[in-house]
C-alpha cells in the first residue's frame, strides 16, 4: 500500500560539518549529497498519485538524483479525480506526464484471471491491493522503454509488501532497470519532516495532511483497504465512519436484492441479461454489493516481509463474484477438476500476494486453471441481503448435475445401488488389511 504512514529506514545526511546546529526547517531544506550511483541516473519513471508523499518524492528525486522525472498516474478505478495530478506534475517542471485509464485492462487481464482460481489469501483476503501492483509495474516498465528511462521509482515503504510486489514486477520485466525506493533511502522519517520538506520546497500541503491520518488507504476498482494507526490494535473495532463503499449490514435494506450473473469460460459477462465490459460489470457489482452491506472483512494477515498486519477491506463486487463463480463451477466442473483447483488455490493466492505475478510458476498454474474453465458457462442467481451473498439457483448447458441419477425416487435404472457394495469393499480393503495386521494395539488407538 502506498504510504500515508511514516516509518522508514534512516539514511545518513551528507554535507560538511558546521559550527552551529541548523534549524529544523533548514535541515529539511538542505540538499542531500548525491552519490556516484545516484548521479548516473538520467531519467526515472515515478508511480505518481499527486498526493503529499509522491509529490515530495518527485521533488526529492529531482534534487537528489538530479535527473529528469517522468510521472505515471494509473486510473484503476480508485474514484479520484486524476487531472490535479497532471497540474501538480506540470508545476513541478515535469515534461513527460502519463495518465492512463487502465480499468478495463485491470479487470480483464488481472482481476478476472485471478478470480478464475477462486483466490483468497489465508482463506479470507481477496487480494485487491496485491493484484493491482503488477499492472502498475508493467506500465511503468513500458513507459520507461518508450521514453528511454534507466530507472523507475515507487512510494511504498520499507515495511510493507508493496515494495516487494513493485520491484519483483520491475525486475521480472526488465532485469537491468534501476529501482529507486525513497522510503528506504531518505531521512524524512516522520510526517512532520515530510511536511517541512514540502513547505520548504514550495509544495502545497492540504490542510488534512498536517495531522497524522487515522489510517492509510489504497483503492481500486476491486476494493479499498484501510491500515495503520487507528487500526493497529486488532482488538479495537473499526469506526463505522471509515467505510466508503458499503453501508453497514445493519443499515442495509430489509428487502433482499436478487440478481443473475452469466458466465462464459469462467468469467462474468452479464448481469440480469445485460452484457457489460469487465470494468463496467465489476462497477455494477460494487454498487449492488455496497448497497446491501456486502464485502467487509477485518483480518490480521501474514505479510511477506515477516510481520503480522491488520487490514480492513471493502470488496463488495468481488465478494459477490467469488460466491457466484463457485456456484457455477459446482455444476460445471468434474470433482477431480474442482478438488485440484482447491488444492492449488492457496499456492496461487500466495504467489499473487507475494508479488510473483510474472513468475513461471504463476503462469503455469494459470494455464492449468484456465484449462478447467473451458466449460464453465451458465447463470447463477444470488440473493443479496444484509451483508450476505446467498446462492439461490444455478444452471448451465454443461451442467454435470443429473437429477435422474441423484434422485431419491425411482431413477428408472440410471443408478444400480447394488454397485455400491463392491465400491465400498474396494475402498475398505486397505483399512481392513491394516486392522488385521496391527491387531489389538491398533484398535486400542482407535477405540
C-alpha positions as CSV (number, residue, x, y, z in Angstrom):
1,X,0.0,0.0,0.0
2,X,1.3,3.5,-0.8
3,X,2.3,5.0,2.4
4,X,0.3,7.5,4.3
5,X,2.4,6.3,7.3
6,X,5.8,7.4,8.2
7,X,8.1,4.6,9.3
8,X,11.3,4.3,7.2
9,X,14.9,3.3,7.3
10,X,17.2,6.2,8.2
11,X,19.9,7.3,5.8
12,X,22.9,9.4,6.9
13,X,22.8,13.0,5.9
14,X,25.7,14.2,3.7
15,X,27.4,17.5,3.8
16,X,30.3,19.1,5.7
17,X,30.4,19.8,9.4
18,X,29.2,23.3,10.6
19,X,30.0,25.2,13.8
20,X,26.4,25.6,14.9
21,X,23.3,23.3,14.7
22,X,21.0,24.4,11.8
23,X,17.3,24.9,12.4
24,X,14.9,22.0,11.7
25,X,13.5,23.8,8.7
26,X,17.0,24.4,7.3
27,X,17.8,20.7,7.8
28,X,14.7,19.8,5.9
29,X,15.7,22.1,3.1
30,X,19.3,21.1,3.0
31,X,20.2,19.1,-0.2
32,X,21.5,15.6,0.3
33,X,24.9,14.6,-1.1
34,X,24.4,12.9,-4.4
35,X,26.2,9.6,-4.6
36,X,28.2,8.4,-7.6
37,X,25.5,5.8,-8.2
38,X,22.7,8.4,-8.0
39,X,24.5,10.7,-10.5
40,X,24.3,8.0,-13.1
41,X,20.5,8.1,-13.3
42,X,19.4,10.1,-16.3
43,X,15.7,9.6,-16.4
44,X,13.3,7.9,-13.9
45,X,9.6,6.9,-14.2
46,X,7.8,7.6,-11.0
47,X,4.5,6.0,-10.0
48,X,2.8,9.3,-9.1
49,X,-0.6,10.0,-7.4
50,X,-0.2,13.7,-6.9
51,X,-0.6,13.3,-3.1
52,X,1.8,14.6,-0.5
53,X,4.1,11.5,-0.4
54,X,4.7,11.2,-4.2
55,X,4.9,15.0,-4.6
56,X,7.7,15.0,-2.1
57,X,9.3,12.0,-3.8
58,X,9.1,13.9,-7.2
59,X,11.0,16.9,-5.8
60,X,13.4,14.7,-3.8
61,X,14.3,12.7,-7.0
62,X,14.9,15.9,-8.9
63,X,17.2,17.3,-6.1
64,X,18.9,14.1,-5.0
65,X,19.5,12.3,-8.3
66,X,19.5,15.5,-10.5
67,X,17.6,13.6,-13.2
68,X,14.6,14.0,-15.4
69,X,11.4,12.6,-13.8
70,X,8.6,11.2,-15.9
71,X,5.3,10.8,-13.9
72,X,2.9,8.0,-14.4
73,X,-0.6,8.0,-12.8
74,X,-2.8,5.0,-13.2
75,X,-6.6,5.1,-13.2
76,X,-7.5,1.7,-11.7
77,X,-11.0,2.8,-10.6
78,X,-9.9,4.4,-7.3
79,X,-12.6,7.0,-7.7
80,X,-10.3,10.1,-7.6
81,X,-10.0,12.9,-10.0
82,X,-6.7,12.5,-11.7
83,X,-6.3,15.8,-13.6
84,X,-4.9,17.5,-10.4
85,X,-2.0,15.1,-10.6
86,X,-1.2,16.4,-14.1
87,X,-1.3,20.0,-12.9
88,X,0.9,19.3,-10.0
89,X,3.4,17.5,-12.2
90,X,3.4,20.3,-14.7
91,X,4.0,22.8,-11.8
92,X,7.0,20.7,-10.7
93,X,8.5,21.1,-14.2
94,X,7.8,17.6,-15.4
95,X,7.8,17.4,-19.2
96,X,6.5,13.9,-19.8
97,X,3.3,13.1,-18.0
98,X,1.4,9.8,-18.4
99,X,-2.2,9.4,-17.0
100,X,-3.6,6.2,-18.2
101,X,-7.1,4.7,-17.9
102,X,-6.2,1.0,-17.1
103,X,-9.6,0.0,-15.6
104,X,-10.6,-2.4,-18.4
105,X,-7.1,-4.0,-18.6
106,X,-7.0,-4.2,-14.8
107,X,-10.2,-6.2,-14.6
108,X,-9.9,-8.2,-17.8
109,X,-6.2,-9.2,-17.6
110,X,-5.6,-9.3,-13.8
111,X,-8.7,-9.5,-11.7
112,X,-10.7,-12.0,-13.8
113,X,-7.7,-14.4,-14.3
114,X,-7.1,-14.3,-10.5
115,X,-10.8,-15.0,-9.8
116,X,-10.8,-18.0,-12.1
117,X,-8.6,-19.6,-9.5
118,X,-11.0,-18.5,-6.7
119,X,-8.1,-17.0,-4.9
120,X,-8.2,-15.9,-1.3
121,X,-5.1,-15.3,0.8
122,X,-5.2,-17.1,4.1
123,X,-8.8,-18.0,3.3
124,X,-10.2,-14.5,3.5
125,X,-8.3,-11.7,1.7
126,X,-9.5,-11.2,-1.9
127,X,-6.1,-9.7,-2.9
128,X,-7.4,-6.3,-4.0
129,X,-4.1,-4.4,-3.4
130,X,-1.9,-7.3,-4.4
131,X,-3.4,-7.7,-7.9
132,X,-3.0,-4.0,-8.8
133,X,0.7,-3.8,-8.3
134,X,1.9,-5.9,-11.2
135,X,-0.2,-3.9,-13.7
136,X,1.3,-0.6,-12.3
137,X,4.8,-2.1,-12.5
138,X,4.2,-3.4,-16.1
139,X,3.0,0.0,-17.3
140,X,6.0,1.8,-15.6
141,X,8.4,-0.5,-17.4
142,X,6.6,0.0,-20.7
143,X,6.8,3.8,-20.3
144,X,10.5,3.5,-19.3
145,X,11.2,1.7,-22.5
146,X,9.2,4.2,-24.5
147,X,11.0,7.3,-23.1
148,X,14.4,5.7,-22.6
149,X,14.4,5.9,-18.8
150,X,17.0,4.0,-17.0
151,X,15.2,3.9,-13.6
152,X,11.8,3.6,-12.0
153,X,10.6,4.7,-8.6
154,X,7.6,4.0,-6.3
155,X,6.3,5.3,-3.0
156,X,6.0,2.1,-1.0
157,X,7.5,2.0,2.5
158,X,10.3,-0.3,3.6
159,X,8.0,-2.2,5.9
160,X,5.2,-3.3,3.6
161,X,4.6,-5.9,0.9
162,X,4.2,-3.4,-1.9
163,X,7.9,-2.6,-2.2
164,X,8.4,-6.3,-3.0
165,X,5.4,-6.5,-5.4
166,X,6.5,-3.5,-7.4
167,X,10.2,-4.4,-7.6
168,X,9.6,-8.1,-8.5
169,X,7.5,-6.8,-11.3
170,X,10.1,-4.4,-12.5
171,X,13.0,-6.9,-12.4
172,X,10.8,-9.6,-13.9
173,X,10.1,-7.5,-16.9
174,X,13.4,-5.6,-17.2
175,X,16.2,-7.2,-15.3
176,X,18.7,-4.3,-15.8
177,X,16.3,-1.5,-14.6
178,X,17.5,0.6,-11.7
179,X,14.9,0.9,-8.8
180,X,14.8,3.9,-6.6
181,X,12.8,3.4,-3.3
182,X,12.9,6.7,-1.5
183,X,11.4,5.4,1.8
184,X,14.5,3.1,2.1
185,X,16.9,5.9,1.3
186,X,15.9,9.3,2.6
187,X,15.8,10.7,6.2
188,X,12.3,12.0,6.1
189,X,11.3,9.6,8.8
190,X,8.2,11.3,10.2
191,X,5.1,13.1,8.8
192,X,6.4,16.3,10.4
193,X,9.7,16.0,8.4
194,X,7.7,15.2,5.2
195,X,5.6,18.3,5.6
196,X,8.6,20.5,6.5
197,X,10.3,19.3,3.3
198,X,7.2,20.1,1.3
199,X,6.8,23.6,2.7
200,X,10.4,24.4,2.4
201,X,10.3,23.5,-1.3
202,X,7.1,25.3,-2.0
203,X,4.9,22.1,-2.3
204,X,1.2,22.5,-1.4
205,X,0.3,20.7,1.8
206,X,-3.5,20.1,2.1
207,X,-4.9,21.0,5.5
208,X,-6.0,17.5,6.1
209,X,-2.4,16.2,5.7
210,X,-1.0,18.3,8.5
211,X,-2.1,15.9,11.2
212,X,-1.3,12.2,11.3
213,X,-4.1,10.4,9.3
214,X,-6.2,7.9,11.2
215,X,-5.2,5.2,8.8
216,X,-3.8,4.7,5.3
217,X,-6.0,3.7,2.3
218,X,-5.5,2.1,-1.0
219,X,-8.3,1.9,-3.5
220,X,-9.0,0.5,-7.0
221,X,-12.0,-1.0,-8.8
222,X,-11.8,-4.3,-6.9
223,X,-11.5,-2.9,-3.3
224,X,-10.5,-0.3,-0.8
225,X,-8.2,-1.1,2.1
226,X,-7.6,0.6,5.4
227,X,-4.4,0.0,7.6
228,X,-2.3,1.5,10.3
229,X,-2.6,4.0,13.2
230,X,-6.2,3.8,14.5
231,X,-6.4,0.2,13.3
232,X,-3.2,-1.1,14.8
233,X,-4.9,-2.6,17.9
234,X,-6.6,-5.7,16.5
235,X,-9.0,-5.7,19.5
236,X,-10.5,-2.3,18.7
237,X,-13.4,-2.3,16.2
238,X,-13.1,-0.1,13.2
239,X,-15.2,3.0,13.2
240,X,-18.3,2.9,11.0
241,X,-17.5,6.3,9.5
242,X,-14.3,4.9,8.0
243,X,-16.2,2.8,5.4
244,X,-16.7,4.4,1.9
245,X,-18.0,1.6,-0.4
246,X,-20.7,-0.1,1.7
247,X,-23.4,0.6,4.2
248,X,-23.3,-1.5,7.4
249,X,-25.2,-4.7,7.3
250,X,-27.5,-3.3,10.0
251,X,-28.4,-0.3,7.8
252,X,-28.8,-2.3,4.6
253,X,-32.3,-2.7,3.1
254,X,-34.8,-5.0,4.8
255,X,-35.8,-6.3,1.4
256,X,-33.3,-8.6,-0.4
257,X,-32.0,-7.9,-3.9
258,X,-32.0,-10.7,-6.4
259,X,-29.5,-10.7,-9.4
260,X,-28.5,-13.1,-12.1
261,X,-24.9,-13.3,-13.3
262,X,-24.0,-15.0,-16.6
263,X,-20.6,-16.7,-17.1
264,X,-18.6,-17.6,-20.2
265,X,-15.4,-19.7,-19.8
266,X,-15.3,-18.8,-16.1
267,X,-15.6,-15.0,-16.5
268,X,-18.8,-13.0,-15.8
269,X,-20.2,-11.3,-18.9
270,X,-23.7,-10.1,-17.9
271,X,-25.9,-9.1,-15.0
272,X,-29.7,-9.6,-15.3
273,X,-29.3,-10.2,-19.0
274,X,-27.4,-7.1,-19.8
275,X,-23.9,-7.7,-21.2
276,X,-21.2,-5.5,-19.9
277,X,-17.4,-4.9,-20.3
278,X,-15.3,-6.3,-17.4
279,X,-14.8,-2.9,-15.7
280,X,-18.5,-1.9,-16.1
281,X,-19.6,-5.2,-14.7
282,X,-17.4,-5.1,-11.6
283,X,-18.5,-1.5,-11.1
284,X,-22.2,-2.6,-11.1
285,X,-21.4,-5.5,-8.7
286,X,-19.7,-3.0,-6.4
287,X,-22.8,-0.8,-6.4
288,X,-25.2,-3.7,-5.7
289,X,-22.9,-5.2,-3.0
290,X,-22.3,-1.9,-1.3
291,X,-26.0,-1.1,-1.1
292,X,-26.6,-4.4,0.7
293,X,-23.7,-4.2,3.2
294,X,-21.6,-6.9,1.4
295,X,-17.8,-7.3,1.3
296,X,-16.4,-6.0,4.6
297,X,-13.7,-8.1,6.2
298,X,-11.4,-7.3,9.2
299,X,-8.3,-9.6,9.2
300,X,-4.8,-10.0,10.6
301,X,-2.7,-11.2,7.7
302,X,0.9,-12.5,7.4
303,X,2.9,-10.1,5.4
304,X,5.6,-11.5,3.1
305,X,8.2,-9.3,4.8
306,X,7.6,-11.3,8.0
307,X,5.3,-9.4,10.3
308,X,1.6,-9.6,11.1
309,X,-0.6,-6.7,9.9
310,X,-4.2,-5.8,10.5
311,X,-6.2,-4.8,7.5
312,X,-9.8,-3.8,6.9
313,X,-11.1,-4.3,3.4
314,X,-14.3,-3.5,1.4
315,X,-14.7,-5.7,-1.6
316,X,-18.4,-5.7,-2.4
317,X,-18.3,-6.8,-6.1
318,X,-15.5,-9.3,-5.6
319,X,-17.4,-11.0,-2.7
320,X,-20.4,-11.5,-4.9
321,X,-18.3,-12.7,-7.8
322,X,-16.5,-15.3,-5.8
323,X,-19.7,-16.8,-4.4
324,X,-21.3,-16.9,-7.9
325,X,-18.3,-18.3,-9.5
326,X,-18.1,-21.2,-7.1
327,X,-21.8,-21.8,-7.6
328,X,-21.4,-22.1,-11.4
329,X,-18.3,-24.3,-11.0
330,X,-20.2,-26.6,-8.7
331,X,-22.3,-27.8,-11.6
332,X,-19.8,-27.4,-14.5
333,X,-16.6,-28.9,-13.0
334,X,-15.8,-32.6,-12.5
335,X,-15.0,-33.5,-8.9
336,X,-11.3,-34.1,-9.8
337,X,-11.1,-30.7,-11.6
338,X,-12.8,-28.9,-8.7
339,X,-10.7,-30.5,-6.0
340,X,-7.4,-29.9,-7.9
341,X,-8.3,-26.3,-8.2
342,X,-9.0,-26.1,-4.5
343,X,-5.6,-27.8,-3.8
344,X,-3.6,-25.3,-5.8
345,X,-5.6,-22.2,-4.9
346,X,-3.6,-21.3,-1.7
347,X,-0.4,-21.5,-3.7
348,X,-1.7,-19.3,-6.5
349,X,-3.0,-16.8,-3.9
350,X,0.3,-16.7,-2.1
351,X,2.1,-16.0,-5.4
352,X,-0.1,-13.1,-6.1
353,X,0.1,-11.8,-2.5
354,X,3.9,-12.0,-2.5
355,X,4.3,-10.3,-5.9
356,X,5.2,-13.2,-8.2
357,X,2.6,-12.4,-10.8
358,X,5.2,-12.6,-13.6
359,X,6.8,-15.8,-12.3
360,X,6.9,-19.0,-14.4
361,X,5.1,-20.9,-11.6
362,X,2.1,-18.5,-11.6
363,X,1.9,-18.6,-15.4
364,X,2.0,-22.4,-15.2
365,X,-0.8,-22.5,-12.6
366,X,-2.8,-20.0,-14.7
367,X,-2.6,-22.4,-17.7
368,X,-4.0,-25.2,-15.6
369,X,-6.7,-23.0,-14.1
370,X,-7.8,-21.7,-17.4
371,X,-8.0,-25.2,-18.9
372,X,-10.6,-26.1,-16.2
373,X,-12.7,-23.1,-17.2
374,X,-13.4,-24.3,-20.8
375,X,-16.9,-25.5,-19.9
376,X,-17.7,-23.1,-17.0
377,X,-20.6,-21.4,-18.6
378,X,-24.1,-20.7,-17.2
379,X,-26.1,-18.4,-15.0
380,X,-26.2,-18.1,-11.2
381,X,-29.0,-16.4,-9.2
382,X,-27.9,-14.8,-5.9
383,X,-29.8,-13.0,-3.1
384,X,-28.1,-10.0,-1.6
385,X,-29.3,-9.4,2.0
386,X,-27.7,-7.5,4.9
387,X,-24.1,-8.5,4.3
388,X,-24.8,-11.9,2.9
389,X,-24.5,-13.4,-0.6
390,X,-26.9,-16.3,-0.8
391,X,-26.9,-18.6,-3.9
392,X,-30.5,-19.4,-4.9
393,X,-30.0,-21.1,-8.3
394,X,-27.6,-22.2,-10.9
395,X,-27.9,-23.6,-14.4
396,X,-25.7,-24.5,-17.4
397,X,-25.8,-26.2,-20.7
398,X,-22.7,-28.1,-19.5
399,X,-24.1,-29.0,-16.1
400,X,-22.9,-32.3,-14.7
401,X,-25.8,-32.4,-12.3
402,X,-28.3,-35.1,-13.3
403,X,-31.5,-35.2,-11.2
404,X,-32.4,-38.6,-12.5
405,X,-29.2,-40.1,-11.1
406,X,-29.2,-38.2,-7.8
407,X,-33.0,-38.5,-7.1
408,X,-34.2,-40.5,-4.1
409,X,-37.2,-41.5,-6.2
410,X,-37.3,-44.2,-8.9
411,X,-34.4,-43.4,-11.2
412,X,-35.6,-45.9,-13.8
413,X,-32.3,-47.9,-13.7
414,X,-29.9,-44.9,-14.0
415,X,-28.0,-45.9,-10.9
416,X,-27.8,-49.5,-9.6
417,X,-27.5,-49.2,-5.8
418,X,-26.0,-52.8,-5.6
419,X,-22.9,-51.4,-7.3
420,X,-22.1,-49.5,-4.1
421,X,-21.3,-52.8,-2.2
422,X,-18.3,-53.6,-4.4
423,X,-17.2,-50.0,-4.4
424,X,-17.2,-49.8,-0.6
425,X,-15.3,-53.1,-0.3
426,X,-12.5,-51.9,-2.5
427,X,-12.3,-48.6,-0.6
428,X,-12.2,-50.5,2.7
429,X,-9.5,-53.1,1.5
430,X,-6.5,-51.2,2.9
431,X,-8.3,-50.3,6.2
432,X,-9.3,-54.0,6.8
433,X,-5.7,-55.1,5.9
434,X,-4.3,-52.5,8.3
435,X,-6.6,-53.6,11.1
436,X,-5.8,-57.3,10.7
437,X,-2.1,-56.7,10.5
438,X,-1.8,-54.4,13.5
439,X,-4.3,-56.2,15.7
440,X,-5.4,-55.1,19.2
441,X,-2.7,-52.5,19.6
442,X,-4.0,-50.5,16.6
443,X,-7.7,-50.9,17.7
444,X,-6.9,-49.5,21.1
445,X,-5.6,-46.3,19.5
446,X,-8.9,-46.0,17.6
447,X,-11.4,-47.1,20.2
